[in-house]
């Protein structure tokens, strides 16, 4: 068995997330307490209150969503890290989830990680306010047709591929006008579905350049160090380990595409056959199975899920 730990990104959040972990484990409780301390002056409502009780409208806001997912993922990892010791070949995360992967790989402390995630979220929200945009999931088109879709829809504005989630599932990002125009074009090319996403902006596109610039200016103020376990970067679909590589990958990730399929294929090429998804939901587990149905895949979203874990 060769094991990789993977961590979900924005969109996986739900009201009630993490509650049972916080209730029953000292390590998990310590993570939640550190998150509360770090964010107390930055958020009007307590992070735990919004995670456990909502309202959902607050949890969907980037300022809460990103630290909530990071906190829950890191809390679960802390509970289970002794079980994984010496067994993990790689970590990886989808977009925001890459920060949880970096934490699990020892690239920064939780305190630095939560501050970094919070700052990333704020910079992305500022970029979204500056450049209004949106995203849509396209189901049933191969990558060549996604390229054709973007070329045709670009007559209405800027549009580009943002997330290569699985074969036949790609998210596009850009101007509202171009995303709107893309729907009819996608259907003419044979798409099964075209789903506009409820997100704050055009993430993983050039509209996030100001956020990338902001993170680049500040990233040295966070305690990023060499990772003890290689992390597969979304931007590179390859591994990073040194502090310099990690910083460059995190900056590039903000405007670059999430190459999730290639990232899983890279780990497969290195012999990985078992994946554990750690954090809210199970979206990544489904995407990983689409790459190779023979993978062993587990997801840990609730305390009861730990009983099914066979690693």
C-alpha positions as a printed NumPy array, in Angstrom:
array([[  0.   ,   0.   ,   0.   ],
       [  1.174,   3.517,  -0.876],
       [ -0.904,   6.21 ,   0.822],
       [ -1.813,   9.821,   0.011],
       [ -3.858,  12.186,   2.174],
       [ -6.112,  14.599,   0.273],
       [ -8.05 ,  17.62 ,   1.539],
       [-11.185,  19.327,   0.14 ],
       [-11.549,  22.959,  -0.842],
       [-14.204,  25.648,  -0.959],
       [-17.711,  24.337,  -1.615],
       [-17.392,  21.373,   0.766],
       [-18.632,  23.357,   3.797],
       [-21.967,  22.671,   5.515],
       [-23.633,  23.825,   8.74 ],
       [-22.703,  21.386,  11.528],
       [-19.289,  20.582,  10.057],
       [-16.721,  19.382,  12.579],
       [-19.047,  19.371,  15.575],
       [-18.594,  15.725,  16.584],
       [-14.794,  15.96 ,  16.313],
       [-14.69 ,  19.047,  18.508],
       [-16.893,  17.418,  21.123],
       [-14.822,  14.285,  21.607],
       [-11.089,  14.893,  21.232],
       [ -8.507,  17.09 ,  22.994],
       [ -6.314,  17.484,  19.909],
       [ -9.25 ,  18.573,  17.761],
       [-10.424,  20.953,  20.482],
       [ -6.967,  22.525,  20.621],
       [ -7.097,  23.251,  16.881],
       [-10.524,  24.879,  17.168],
       [ -9.32 ,  26.96 ,  20.121],
       [ -6.279,  28.18 ,  18.155],
       [ -8.518,  29.116,  15.219],
       [-10.835,  31.101,  17.496],
       [ -7.877,  32.931,  19.042],
       [ -6.301,  33.796,  15.676],
       [ -9.538,  35.063,  14.107],
       [-11.214,  36.74 ,  17.095],
       [-10.392,  40.25 ,  15.932],
       [-10.986,  39.505,  12.234],
       [-14.525,  38.057,  12.221],
       [-17.702,  39.553,  13.74 ],
       [-19.086,  36.102,  14.653],
       [-17.214,  33.208,  16.292],
       [-15.949,  30.716,  13.705],
       [-17.194,  27.711,  15.718],
       [-20.669,  29.198,  16.085],
       [-20.993,  29.715,  12.33 ],
       [-19.576,  26.255,  11.557],
       [-21.802,  24.407,  14.009],
       [-25.   ,  26.465,  13.887],
       [-24.883,  28.712,  10.829],
       [-26.57 ,  30.636,   9.405],
       [-25.6  ,  29.042,   6.093],
       [-25.4  ,  32.466,   4.417],
       [-22.559,  33.422,   6.778],
       [-20.742,  30.112,   6.34 ],
       [-20.809,  30.59 ,   2.548],
       [-18.903,  33.872,   2.852],
       [-15.251,  33.425,   1.911],
       [-14.109,  34.98 ,   5.206],
       [-15.721,  32.07 ,   7.079],
       [-15.644,  29.277,   4.491],
       [-11.897,  29.104,   4.014],
       [-10.819,  29.069,   7.689],
       [-13.738,  26.725,   8.523],
       [-12.652,  24.066,   6.031],
       [ -8.985,  24.467,   6.943],
       [ -9.751,  24.206,  10.676],
       [-11.936,  21.111,  10.378],
       [ -9.456,  19.348,   8.085],
       [ -6.511,  20.075,  10.377],
       [ -8.486,  19.031,  13.478],
       [ -9.292,  15.625,  11.941],
       [ -5.697,  15.203,  10.819],
       [ -4.467,  15.939,  14.356],
       [ -6.759,  13.217,  15.707],
       [ -5.421,  10.663,  13.232],
       [ -1.802,  11.683,  12.645],
       [ -0.347,   8.968,  14.883],
       [ -2.161,   6.382,  12.789],
       [ -0.663,   7.823,   9.601],
       [  2.889,   8.249,  10.949],
       [  5.474,   6.877,   8.516],
       [  2.828,   5.732,   6.022],
       [  2.111,   8.86 ,   3.943],
       [  3.871,   9.165,   0.568],
       [  2.158,  12.412,  -0.526],
       [ -0.394,  14.993,   0.531],
       [ -2.54 ,  17.084,  -1.81 ],
       [ -5.545,  19.372,  -1.608],
       [ -8.07 ,  20.881,  -4.004],
       [ -7.434,  24.639,  -4.238],
       [ -7.858,  25.839,  -0.617],
       [ -7.311,  22.219,   0.475],
       [ -3.66 ,  22.554,  -0.503],
       [ -3.177,  24.603,   2.677],
       [ -4.477,  21.693,   4.789],
       [ -2.122,  19.383,   2.868],
       [  0.807,  21.694,   3.606],
       [ -0.09 ,  21.721,   7.294],
       [ -0.19 ,  17.908,   7.356],
       [  3.197,  17.874,   5.619],
       [  4.722,  20.157,   8.261],
       [  5.221,  23.225,   6.051],
       [  3.802,  25.601,   8.677],
       [  2.224,  25.662,  12.129],
       [ -1.54 ,  25.766,  12.5  ],
       [ -1.324,  29.347,  13.797],
       [  0.555,  30.495,  10.694],
       [ -1.687,  28.406,   8.448],
       [ -4.957,  29.864,   9.729],
       [ -3.602,  33.408,   9.394],
       [ -2.407,  32.627,   5.862],
       [ -5.773,  31.123,   4.88 ],
       [ -7.641,  34.064,   6.376],
       [ -5.456,  36.536,   4.487],
       [ -5.847,  34.565,   1.236],
       [ -9.632,  34.65 ,   1.642],
       [ -9.654,  38.392,   2.295],
       [ -7.42 ,  39.097,  -0.725],
       [ -9.621,  36.95 ,  -2.969],
       [-12.754,  38.715,  -1.718],
       [-11.147,  42.108,  -2.443],
       [-10.242,  40.9  ,  -5.954],
       [-13.802,  39.659,  -6.458],
       [-15.205,  43.049,  -5.432],
       [-12.823,  44.749,  -7.867],
       [-13.497,  42.412, -10.825],
       [-17.02 ,  41.014, -10.827],
       [-17.041,  37.496, -12.211],
       [-18.398,  34.002, -11.694],
       [-17.826,  30.325, -12.46 ],
       [-19.715,  27.41 , -14.029],
       [-19.257,  23.638, -13.972],
       [-19.373,  21.958, -17.373],
       [-20.242,  18.254, -17.442],
       [-19.704,  15.917, -20.368],
       [-17.108,  17.731, -22.485],
       [-13.489,  16.667, -22.987],
       [-10.646,  19.148, -22.552],
       [-10.461,  19.941, -26.286],
       [-14.131,  20.956, -26.342],
       [-13.663,  23.008, -23.169],
       [-10.951,  24.932, -25.03 ],
       [-13.36 ,  25.421, -27.969],
       [-16.096,  26.57 , -25.58 ],
       [-13.799,  29.202, -24.059],
       [-12.623,  30.406, -27.481],
       [-16.211,  30.892, -28.697],
       [-17.55 ,  32.409, -25.465],
       [-14.624,  34.856, -25.296],
       [-16.5  ,  37.006, -27.835],
       [-18.686,  37.993, -24.868],
       [-15.826,  38.581, -22.42 ],
       [-13.007,  36.835, -20.562],
       [-13.425,  33.098, -19.811],
       [-10.887,  30.356, -19.029],
       [-10.726,  26.808, -17.59 ],
       [-10.312,  26.959, -13.794],
       [-10.66 ,  23.436, -12.347],
       [ -9.943,  20.175, -14.158],
       [-11.801,  18.049, -11.593],
       [-12.288,  14.795, -13.485],
       [-12.602,  13.521, -17.032],
       [-15.696,  15.285, -18.299],
       [-16.025,  17.694, -15.351],
       [-14.335,  21.063, -15.784],
       [-15.114,  24.404, -14.136],
       [-14.743,  27.594, -16.184],
       [-14.197,  31.042, -14.705],
       [-14.458,  34.606, -15.972],
       [-16.718,  37.564, -16.712],
       [-20.425,  37.119, -15.962],
       [-21.224,  37.942, -19.599],
       [-18.899,  35.227, -20.926],
       [-20.069,  32.621, -18.405],
       [-23.672,  33.383, -19.4  ],
       [-22.819,  33.105, -23.101],
       [-21.011,  29.819, -22.451],
       [-24.181,  27.941, -21.533],
       [-25.681,  27.786, -25.044],
       [-22.256,  27.124, -26.56 ],
       [-21.583,  24.258, -24.138],
       [-24.911,  22.642, -24.98 ],
       [-24.223,  23.001, -28.721],
       [-20.932,  21.158, -28.163],
       [-22.729,  18.278, -26.411],
       [-22.394,  19.157, -22.72 ],
       [-24.694,  17.175, -20.422],
       [-25.047,  20.02 , -17.934],
       [-23.861,  23.591, -17.442],
       [-24.182,  24.696, -13.809],
       [-23.488,  28.255, -12.687],
       [-21.835,  28.116,  -9.278],
       [-22.769,  30.154,  -6.22 ],
       [-19.302,  31.628,  -5.641],
       [-18.108,  35.122,  -4.824],
       [-15.986,  35.638,  -7.937],
       [-13.953,  34.308, -10.848],
       [-11.479,  32.216,  -8.862],
       [ -8.43 ,  30.623, -10.524],
       [ -8.434,  33.2  , -13.304],
       [ -6.654,  36.422, -14.226],
       [ -9.323,  38.309, -12.245],
       [ -7.504,  37.115,  -9.105],
       [ -4.186,  38.733, -10.094],
       [ -4.434,  41.441,  -7.425],
       [ -4.913,  38.695,  -4.785],
       [ -1.838,  36.857,  -6.082],
       [  0.164,  40.102,  -5.957],
       [ -1.02 ,  40.739,  -2.406],
       [ -0.079,  37.263,  -1.236],
       [  3.335,  37.54 ,  -2.913],
       [  4.011,  40.769,  -1.021],
       [  3.101,  39.21 ,   2.334],
       [  3.978,  35.517,   2.106],
       [  7.428,  35.877,   3.681],
       [  5.764,  37.1  ,   6.884],
       [  4.288,  33.631,   7.451],
       [  6.474,  30.856,   8.852],
       [  6.646,  28.617,   5.771],
       [  9.385,  25.994,   5.887],
       [ 10.412,  22.863,   3.97 ],
       [  7.77 ,  20.128,   4.028],
       [  8.596,  16.763,   5.607],
       [  6.252,  14.963,   3.153],
       [  6.036,  15.978,  -0.54 ],
       [  2.934,  17.989,  -1.445],
       [  1.43 ,  17.692,  -4.925],
       [  0.733,  21.24 ,  -6.083],
       [ -2.503,  22.111,  -7.947],
       [ -0.627,  24.521, -10.164],
       [  2.195,  22.155, -11.115],
       [  0.429,  18.768, -10.856],
       [  3.801,  17.746,  -9.421],
       [  5.462,  17.735,  -6.042],
       [  6.904,  20.59 ,  -4.015],
       [  8.912,  20.29 ,  -0.824],
       [ 11.207,  23.299,  -0.287],
       [  9.881,  26.506,   1.267],
       [ 10.683,  28.447,  -1.913],
       [  8.776,  25.965,  -4.102],
       [  5.801,  26.036,  -1.742],
       [  5.609,  29.844,  -1.727],
       [  5.76 ,  30.029,  -5.519],
       [  3.082,  27.327,  -5.869],
       [  0.694,  29.089,  -3.472],
       [  1.052,  32.408,  -5.297],
       [  0.629,  30.809,  -8.742],
       [ -2.341,  28.735,  -7.575],
       [ -4.536,  31.809,  -7.084],
       [ -4.674,  32.636, -10.808],
       [ -3.757,  29.185, -12.184],
       [ -5.993,  26.215, -12.979],
       [ -6.562,  23.425, -10.448],
       [ -5.087,  20.42 , -12.28 ],
       [ -6.722,  17.828, -10.061],
       [ -6.905,  14.951, -12.565],
       [ -3.215,  15.352, -13.424],
       [ -2.335,  15.588,  -9.726],
       [ -4.015,  12.237,  -9.001],
       [ -2.413,  10.705, -12.087],
       [  0.985,  11.972, -10.914],
       [  0.568,  10.236,  -7.55 ],
       [ -0.613,   7.077,  -9.322],
       [  2.544,   7.165, -11.471],
       [  4.545,   7.195,  -8.229],
       [  2.78 ,   4.077,  -6.968],
       [  0.021,   5.578,  -4.798],
       [ -2.98 ,   3.245,  -4.667],
       [ -4.778,   4.392,  -1.483],
       [ -6.28 ,   7.817,  -0.737],
       [ -7.816,   9.193,   2.461],
       [ -9.928,  12.335,   2.07 ],
       [ -9.875,  14.378,   5.296],
       [-12.406,  17.164,   5.831],
       [-16.01 ,  18.091,   5.079],
       [-17.887,  16.071,   2.465],
       [-16.699,  13.367,   0.073],
       [-16.45 ,  15.143,  -3.283],
       [-12.765,  14.345,  -3.801],
       [-13.345,  10.652,  -3.128],
       [-15.758,  10.521,  -6.066],
       [-13.391,  12.439,  -8.353],
       [-10.468,  10.161,  -7.45 ],
       [-12.512,   7.036,  -8.21 ],
       [-13.218,   8.444, -11.685],
       [ -9.47 ,   8.518, -12.376],
       [ -9.078,   4.835, -11.441],
       [-11.88 ,   2.716, -10.009],
       [ -9.296,   0.329,  -8.526],
       [ -7.995,   2.908,  -6.039],
       [ -8.806,   2.308,  -2.38 ],
       [-10.499,   5.512,  -1.232],
       [-11.684,   6.489,   2.258],
       [-13.189,   9.76 ,   3.464],
       [-13.264,  11.08 ,   7.028],
       [-16.08 ,  13.599,   7.482],
       [-17.598,  12.266,  10.722],
       [-16.148,  10.472,  13.761],
       [-17.982,   7.291,  12.707],
       [-16.035,   7.287,   9.405],
       [-12.856,   6.457,  11.338],
       [-14.185,   2.955,  12.004],
       [-14.148,   2.249,   8.242],
       [-10.558,   3.405,   7.791],
       [ -8.349,   0.492,   6.792],
       [ -4.857,   1.978,   6.74 ]])
